[in-house]
Amino acid sequence: MSVSPGFYRLLCCSVVAASVAAMAPPAAQAAAPAAPAAIVLPGTRVTARENPADPFAVTSYTFGTSTYVRGSAGFSKQASYKEITVAPKGGRALAVPTSYRDGYDSVILVDLATAKGTRIRTVRKPVVAQYVHWTRDAKKAVLTVERKSGTSWETVGFVVIDVAAKTSRTVIVAGVAKAAKFRWSPDNTDVIAEYQGGTRFYRQTGEVRRTLAKTGRPAGGEDVFSPSGRGLMTWCPATYTEHVCVWDRVSGKLTAKVPGVRPKTIWGWWDEKHVIAVVPNGSAYRAVLVDLKGKVVRALADISAADWNNKLYLSYTRR
């Protein structure tokens, strides 16, 4: 079975905070926001920088064959999983075990408060299902199904997990791109994947719904669509000078080409105008917020070259 690691909370007191602000002296009201806290991720030399007001936080990460998930006491290693992905808003996660059980691949639906899990079968050996992506409402997840071909793995379809029913349904897709990775449309209805240099939308039954040609392949991260659902982020077509593009999901028209940055990877959207990009930083790397005009506005994580070269992936989850 493949053992490559997978890809990938909040203001509870807004009324009280507003009351305090109303009574505070002008100097206190004008105080600058607190500096992001530095968090060293266990097992690595990565330092993440987080602010309580951030819309996203690192909830799990993988490097090499190691997987960590965040709990109330911090990050803990998950020896029996090759990936674990936390649902939007937290509370539960889906983990992919490192080995088959009774001839089947599976996912474990984990309650993060109790650490108890429920196993859900997915595909039969020797096929694998991995790379978990949740719907925005956290009711379903999709995994990419792969089959070994020589020394590499090729995509053949996807698995949909129904969280409430604790069931899975495998869909084999005719003509799917060999390197396709499935994720959700922002309305939780269709799944999407790269297709011949563009982006293809599939119904949950595997039928093609629409294709946006020549967009370039969808970029990385938990969600390739902007928070509004309007913007689709891709790696620009090879004919473009820029590396990151944004397209209107409805019309299919290009809305932005991000100039001046050449990311090693993209870890998703932050808000409607910023994305999380990993860029070189001297002899190491840094995860940064980049706006759609190419301006770096904030550092999110400092990453050593050794960790990056060990296939590090930080999973950012909406709080």
C-alpha positions, 0 to 999 in steps of 0.5 A: 500500500502507498505510504506517501503522506496526505495533503492536508478554530473564533471569537466566542465572546464578541458581545463582551469584547464590544462592551470592554472596548466601549469602556476602554480609553482611546489609547487602548482602543487604538492599540496595535493587534497582538503579534502572532505567536510562534509555535514550533511544530513537534518533530520538525524545525518548522515555526508556525506564526498564528494569531487568535483572530486568524481565519485559519490555523494549522491543524495537522501536518505530514512530513516523510512518513510522519503525521501529526494532529492538533488537540487541546494539548498541542500536536501529537504524532499519529503512528498508525495514520499516513494522513489525517485531515481536520474538518472545517470548524474542527471537532472531527477528522478523517485519517487514512491508515498506513496499511490495509485491513482485511484486504481493504483500504479505509478511513477512520472518522476521529472524534478529536475530543475523545480520540475515538474513531470509526473505521469506514471501508473504502476500496479493495486491495491493491487499489488505494484511496487517499488525499482527504478533502472535506466539503465546506459543511463537513458533511462529506469528504472525497478521496482520490482512488489510485491504482499502481501502474509500474512504479507509479500510481495513477488516478482511476476515480474517487470515493465519497464519504458520507459522515452521518451515515458512516458509509463510502461509495466508490466511483470509477471515472472513465478518461480521468487524468492520471495525476488528477486529485479530487476536491469539492466545488464550493457548493458541496455538490460536485467534485473537481479535478484537473483535465488536459490542462484545464479543470473538470467538474464531475457529478458525485456519480462520476458524470462530467458536468462541465469543463473549464479549458486551458485554466491550468491545473487546480492549485494545492491546499484544502480548498482551491475556491475562494471563500465566496466560492467565486474564484478558482485558483490554478497554476497558470498555463505554461504560456503565461509568465505568471505562475498563479492564476484566478478564474471566475468559477461561473463564467470561466474568465480569467480574473487575476494573474499573480505577478512577481511570485514563484511559489514552490506550492500553494496551501489554499486561500486565506481570504478573498484577496490572499492565498497561502504560498510557500516561497524560498527564503534564503537557503530555507523556505517560508509560508506567506500570505500573498495578495493577488497583486503579488505582494507578500503581507505576512509570514505564516511559517518558517520552514527548514530546507530539510523539512521541506525536502522531506515533503512537508505539508501543513494543513490549514483548516478554517476555524 
